[in-house]
Amino acid sequence: MLSSMIEDLLKPEAFPDPTKRVLLVQTHISLVFVADEFVYKVKKPVNFGFLDFTSLEKRAFYCRQELLLNRRLAKDIYIDVLPIRFDGKRYTMRSTKGEIVEHAVKMKRISEDRLMKSLYERRALTENHLRRLARTLARFHLNALRSPVIDEFGEPDRFRINTDENFSQIKKYIGMSIEGEQFGALQDWTDRFCRTRRELFYKRIKQGKIRDCHGDLHMEHVCFSRSLSIIDCIEFNDRFRYSDTVADSAFLLMDLEYHGGKKFSSALWKHYRKFAAEEAVDPLLDFYKVYRAVVRGKVNSFQVDDPAISAEDKDRAVQRARKYFSLAWSYTQS
């Protein structure tokens, strides 16, 4: 079914809005159909443990969650959830006839040259961009949902569920995208930090810093258009969004450093600290940078197992994963 649906949805006539062409971009969890003016994101029927999209009902629910949650920081981008139907001959989003077999999140297509990563790569990212982003993030974190239930996700033992899961899922890639010695060093450092620096986690809870955050905050998700938009938050698992606000910011800082932008990371953190009134959190910032780099290494490693991805793309994913794991290790040496 999946291959047939992809084939049909690569045809412009399958969509409700006029388009001359359709391109497909794949991630480990999504099929993203890029049309002239809009983008349509379909969830793959996969189960990675930390997410479960294996039933139509679950995929429909998480499409609606994606729409709702992303409107917090990108209300003009996220438009609707559309049914994909099979009319007996073809898969389409245009027809009102046939069985609903899938769902897609409809979004406005954003200009890729306004993405933070694009600006950075062509050396057009400025101090004003960083200040504007820091102010937006600080305001978002200050106003994000907080509750006793959310606070629990800031506890060290609760957060270790995430880190333990990471290392459990990465283990199969030892010798491929990470060496055994590096794997052991990262796991030992992470476990030791959670065990010996518990007071840092509880202090953050008392300060009200555990919030319903974004969860996947890297440069490809920040768009400096007329209104600053931050897209593609985590919708599929609350425990990846319910976190310390510093953990959210650490993802973006780590991403800048992964791409060689250490001075930009330092400038962004300087502005964010001012707007968010953050003090004395550097040990936790390093901890969460390690966590975020390990997550990115894991996600890139997953692509090795995706049958829809070419051998060349898998090799590139392995190289990216190795670089992320090496960056994570470097943070433990400071």
KAMOLIN-V256271 format. One record per backbone hydrogen bond with DSSP energy under -0.5 kcal/mol. NH is the residue of the N-H (numbers start at 1). CO is the residue of the C=O. Records with the same first field share a line. If there is no record, write none. Layout:
NH = CO ; CO
This chain:
5 = 1
6 = 2
7 = 3
8 = 4
9 = 5
10 = 6 ; 7
11 = 8
14 = 11
15 = 12
23 = 34
25 = 32
27 = 30
31 = 42
32 = 25
33 = 31 ; 40
34 = 23 ; 32
35 = 33 ; 38
39 = 107
40 = 33
41 = 105
42 = 31 ; 40
43 = 103
44 = 29
46 = 44
48 = 51
49 = 51
50 = 48
53 = 46
59 = 55
60 = 56
61 = 57
62 = 58
63 = 59
64 = 60
65 = 61
66 = 62
67 = 63
68 = 64
69 = 65
70 = 66
71 = 67
72 = 69
73 = 70
74 = 70
77 = 74
78 = 74
79 = 77 ; 106
80 = 106
82 = 104
84 = 102
85 = 83 ; 92
86 = 99
87 = 85 ; 90
92 = 85
93 = 14
94 = 14
99 = 86
101 = 84 ; 99
102 = 84
104 = 82
105 = 41
106 = 80 ; 104
107 = 39
108 = 77
109 = 37
112 = 110
114 = 111
115 = 112
116 = 219 ; 222
117 = 219
119 = 115
120 = 116
121 = 117
122 = 118
123 = 120
124 = 119
125 = 119
130 = 126
131 = 127
132 = 128
133 = 129
134 = 130
135 = 131
136 = 132
137 = 133
138 = 134
139 = 135
140 = 136
141 = 137
142 = 138
143 = 139
144 = 140
151 = 147
152 = 148
153 = 150
154 = 151
155 = 152
159 = 155
160 = 156
161 = 158
162 = 159
163 = 159
164 = 160
165 = 161
166 = 162
167 = 163
168 = 164
169 = 165
170 = 166
171 = 167
173 = 170
174 = 171
175 = 178
176 = 173 ; 178
177 = 173
178 = 173
183 = 179
184 = 180
185 = 181
186 = 182
187 = 183
188 = 184
189 = 185
190 = 186
191 = 187
192 = 188
193 = 189
194 = 190
195 = 191
196 = 192
197 = 193
200 = 197
201 = 197
202 = 198
203 = 199
204 = 200
205 = 201
206 = 202
207 = 203
208 = 205
209 = 204
211 = 209 ; 243
212 = 145
213 = 211 ; 241
218 = 216
221 = 218
222 = 219
223 = 221 ; 229
224 = 114 ; 222
225 = 223 ; 227
229 = 223
230 = 73
231 = 221
234 = 214
235 = 233
240 = 237
241 = 237 ; 238
242 = 238
243 = 211 ; 241
245 = 209
247 = 244
248 = 244
249 = 245
250 = 246
251 = 247 ; 248
252 = 248
253 = 249
254 = 250
255 = 251
256 = 252
257 = 253
258 = 254
259 = 255
260 = 257
261 = 256
265 = 261
266 = 262
267 = 263
268 = 264
269 = 265
270 = 266
271 = 267
272 = 268
273 = 269
274 = 270
275 = 271
276 = 272
277 = 273 ; 274
278 = 273
285 = 281
286 = 282
287 = 283
288 = 284
289 = 285
290 = 286
291 = 287
292 = 288
293 = 289
294 = 290
295 = 291
296 = 292
297 = 293
298 = 294
299 = 295
300 = 296
301 = 297
302 = 298
303 = 299 ; 300
304 = 301
305 = 302
306 = 303
307 = 305
309 = 306
314 = 310
315 = 311
316 = 312
317 = 313
318 = 314
319 = 315
320 = 316
321 = 317
322 = 318
323 = 319
324 = 320
325 = 321
326 = 322
327 = 323
328 = 324
329 = 325
330 = 326
331 = 327
332 = 328 ; 329
333 = 330
334 = 331
